[in-house]
Amino acid sequence: MVVGSDISRYPNTPRPTCRGYLHKRTQSAILKGWRKRWFVLKHNGYLHYYKHKKDEGKCRPLEVTKLEGAEIGVDTSLGKPFVFKCVPQTGSRIFYFCATSNQEMKRWLEAMDKAVHP
């Protein structure tokens, strides 16, 4: 049972295909590094992310990205373990994510692959 969400009020709403914390690489002019964010991959193929887990369902996501047609895969160029990237079809942004384990990285890659090729 999920506490504090709208699932009980809307029982026919499909549950997200994948959710959890990932570290997202920040590449803004001011901040560089990795930020821990709460990610939710919805059944419609959109990846939402929030600052914290508690923000899901209460706040607007920091960003929503359509994964259909995106290019995803493991990335070794940054010299960190469990890093994978996502290059959405629209826009010029590349997302770099870092999972806490190889198993967690595989879980996200499988879920994202299903969203990329619906």
C-alpha positions, 0 to 999 in steps of 0.5 A: 500500500502506498501512503500519502498518494492519490492511488487510493482515490483513483484505483484505476490509475496505472502505477508508475513503471519505475520510481526511486532516487537517482543522482542526476548530473548538474551542468548549469553555469553555476552548479556542477556535480551530482544531485540526488533526485526522486524520479518517477517513470510513468506508464505514458513514457514520461520521466518526472523528477522531483527534489524529494520523494515527498514532493511526488503528488504534492508539487509540480515536477522539476522537469518532465521528459518524454522518453519515446525515441530517446537514446539510453545506455550505460556511460563509462566516459565520466569514470563513475560506476553505475552511470547511464545516460538518456538523450531525448529525441526532442531538445539538445539536453543529455541526462546523466544518471548515477544509480547506487548499484548495478542492479538498480541501474539495470532496473532503470535501464529496462524500464526506460527501454520499455518507454523508449520503444512502446 
